[in-house]
Each structure stands twice: as structure tokens, then as C-alpha cells.
Amino acid sequence: MQPAPAGFVRLNRAGLDRELSRRGLTGTELARLAGITPETFSRIRCGAATRAETFKAIAAALSSIPIIEGADLLLGPTAGEE
């Protein structure tokens, strides 16, 4: 994957998917909370570069939802933690 252009960011899909799972969220729910369309979120999730402002909105929305207690026990280790 090529680096994102200046002022843009590419999200780590595996990390994003894990954080969604830890909070019991779908991509559509997170998109709504971040104020973007589900289609835009899907493109970003699949590797499209996004503006830093959109990245910040996604991060803020994600951090506004608490992690479900015990979720990490059910999800198992992340890469490098095994």
C-alpha cells in the first residue's frame, strides 16, 4: 500500500476492526457517530486515504464509546501478543 498523501491518513484496518469489536459497534454505527456516511467509512476501512479531520472525527467517535468489559478475553491476543 502506498503512503497517504500529505494531510491524509490511512487507518490500520485490523486495529480498527478490533476496536469496533471491543465496543460492540458496527462500521455503520461508528460512521454515524463520526458524522460521515457509511460508504465513506467503508472506503476508509478498505484502505482509502482520508483527510486528517475525518480521521480525528472517527477517533473521537470511537473513543466516546466505552470498551465492553471482558471483550479482550473473548477476542484473543492481537498480533505480537501471543
Backbone torsions as a table, in degrees:
resi	resn	phi	psi	omega
1	MET	NA	136.4	-179.7
2	GLN	-76.9	152.4	176.9
3	PRO	-63.8	152.8	178.2
4	ALA	-71.4	146.7	176.3
5	PRO	-63.4	163.6	179.1
6	ALA	-55.4	134.6	179.8
7	GLY	83.7	1.4	179.9
8	PHE	-121.0	160.8	-177.0
9	VAL	-135.3	147.0	169.8
10	ARG	-112.9	130.5	-180.0
11	LEU	-80.8	152.7	173.6
12	ASN	-84.4	109.2	-174.0
13	ARG	-61.4	-44.6	-178.5
14	ALA	-61.6	-42.6	178.5
15	GLY	-65.3	-42.1	178.8
16	LEU	-63.0	-46.8	179.7
17	ASP	-60.4	-39.5	178.8
18	ARG	-64.3	-44.0	-179.2
19	GLU	-66.3	-35.8	174.3
20	LEU	-61.8	-46.2	-179.3
21	SER	-63.1	-41.1	-179.4
22	ARG	-62.0	-22.7	-178.3
23	ARG	-107.8	-2.2	-179.3
24	GLY	68.2	30.6	-178.2
25	LEU	-103.2	151.9	169.0
26	THR	-98.0	165.3	175.8
27	GLY	-61.5	-37.8	179.1
28	THR	-63.8	-41.5	179.0
29	GLU	-64.9	-43.5	179.7
30	LEU	-66.0	-39.6	177.7
31	ALA	-58.4	-46.5	179.4
32	ARG	-59.7	-45.0	-179.9
33	LEU	-65.1	-32.0	-179.0
34	ALA	-84.9	-9.0	178.7
35	GLY	78.7	27.7	176.8
36	ILE	-124.1	164.4	-180.0
37	THR	-76.7	152.9	175.2
38	PRO	-58.2	-33.3	179.5
39	GLU	-65.7	-42.7	177.8
40	THR	-63.7	-44.1	179.2
41	PHE	-61.5	-41.0	179.3
42	SER	-61.1	-43.1	178.7
43	ARG	-62.9	-43.1	179.3
44	ILE	-63.7	-43.9	-179.3
45	ARG	-62.5	-30.5	-179.6
46	CYS	-88.4	5.9	172.3
47	GLY	113.9	-1.7	177.8
48	ALA	-68.7	141.0	176.2
49	ALA	-70.3	145.9	179.5
50	THR	-129.7	154.5	177.8
51	ARG	-62.5	150.2	-179.9
52	ALA	-57.7	-35.1	180.0
53	GLU	-64.0	-39.7	178.8
54	THR	-68.4	-40.6	176.1
55	PHE	-57.1	-45.5	180.0
56	LYS	-63.4	-38.5	178.9
57	ALA	-65.5	-40.7	178.4
58	ILE	-65.5	-45.7	-179.7
59	ALA	-62.5	-42.3	179.5
60	ALA	-65.1	-42.5	179.3
61	ALA	-63.6	-43.7	-179.4
62	LEU	-63.5	-42.9	-177.8
63	SER	-73.6	-13.0	178.7
64	SER	-79.1	-12.8	-179.8
65	ILE	-104.2	124.4	-178.6
66	PRO	-68.6	151.8	175.7
67	ILE	-73.4	137.2	178.6
68	ILE	-70.4	125.8	179.9
69	GLU	-58.8	129.1	-179.7
70	GLY	87.6	-4.6	-177.4
71	ALA	-59.9	-39.2	-179.3
72	ASP	-62.3	-32.7	178.4
73	LEU	-65.7	-33.5	-179.0
74	LEU	-82.2	-29.5	-177.0
75	LEU	-82.3	-23.8	-179.6
76	GLY	83.6	178.9	-175.9
77	PRO	-71.2	152.4	172.0
78	THR	-86.4	168.7	179.1
79	ALA	-56.1	133.2	179.9
80	GLY	90.5	-9.2	-179.6
81	GLU	-101.2	-3.2	-173.4
82	GLU	-72.1	NA	NA
